[in-house]
Amino acid sequence: MNDAQISNIKSYIQKSARPLDVALFKYVFEDGPADDIVVELKKFQNSDHGFGHGLEPDIQSPSSSVLCTTVALQYLNYVKTEAGNQLAVAALTYLDNNFDINYLGWHPVGPDIENAPHAPWWDYLNSLSSYEWGNPSAEILGYYIKYEYSGTEFSTDQAIEKTISELQYIAEPEVHAVLCYLRTFKVANGDIKQQMKDTLFSHIKKIVSLNSSQWKNYVPKPLDFLKRPDDEVATLFSSKIIRENINFIKQSLLNVHWEPNWNWGDQHPGIWQDAKKDWSGKITVENLLLLDSFKDLL
């Protein structure tokens, strides 16, 4: 990818991406302040401390949801926030208030999602039965660990025990749940990592597609699981397959941006176009981050 292409992509981000994703881009590539990301995140936050308003573009409800709140915590993780961070603690307070004691975890969305446009896979009743416990509960318990947060129902030690036991219980891993466990793995300390590593890496190897001819479809690819060459997960893949995945990302560029390889079908076609634009900006920033991280392999 030449300098002119990169310049055009950066111009697209500045003009078309959400201010939140522009702030992330500037933070990584232009030494922009982390506070700008926090300021933009707060625009998606509600009085109950949770996040909504399309922060996850497939969920357009202004109401807070567990899933949108985990996305907020993912952005905070980019800027390496530490225990006690005010916005992270507020998000965890919302999550604590929405813990399902009977389920011993969290459901990604609530019934009020039906009051606003959303992707068909986020229909409330469908979501109750379609998602493994780990998505998003494993990720949330990872934030309990990262931010040393003890909630009403779970202490940090209990969060560790529950996450590890659920991970080991999985027979048929599902990609989104595995990614949730992986986010916890990446923020955990060495002892917790060691307890998770073999099982988690086995699940990744089981579900990842190493066939580049399939990557244009919605399948888990190697670079879905690692973001830097020194990532521990990189040991699962040869440099050849990583290079192939990088080249696939470059080749899937649509002039000056990348787009999601999914859609909402015939559900809310007009709103989907807005959501697609938000996704395109987010994905374009994330792909630039990947290409920059692996530039020595290009």
Disulfide bonds with the S-S distance in Angstrom:
none
